[in-house]
Amino acid sequence: MRAAAIRAAAAAVLALAGCSGAGVAAFMPGQEIEVAGDVFSVTIDGTRAVAMNFATGAHNQERLFANAREAITRASGCAIAHFEQEPGVNTYRARLDCAGQ
């Protein structure tokens, strides 16, 4: 019984590993935007936007931060008035400045 549970857990981990990064972004709501090889799912709601990235960001937080900002700019066509990352995850929130649009 225990060996079967271990095999099932290992199979689940392998299945989830295949669903990371760009593959997950394709299933998320919003626009799929790629910036310098990083893929984001960007949703826009009025003057607010959210970019999510599903790759491991442990060693590339600065790059992901900059690329998420660019992904939101591309998706919205607006300037960003405020930009922040949610603690501990690769989710980025922006307040947009779409003056003149």
Sequence and secondary structure as in RCSB ss.txt:
>XXXX:A:sequence
MRAAAIRAAAAAVLALAGCSGAGVAAFMPGQEIEVAGDVFSVTIDGTRAVAMNFATGAHNQERLFANAREAITRA
SGCAIAHFEQEPGVNTYRARLDCAGQ
>XXXX:A:secstr
 HHHHHHHHHHHHHHHHTT THHHHTTSSSEEEEETTEEEEEEEETTEEEEE  S  TT HHHHHHHHHHHHHHH
H SEEEEEEE TTSSEEEEEEE TT 
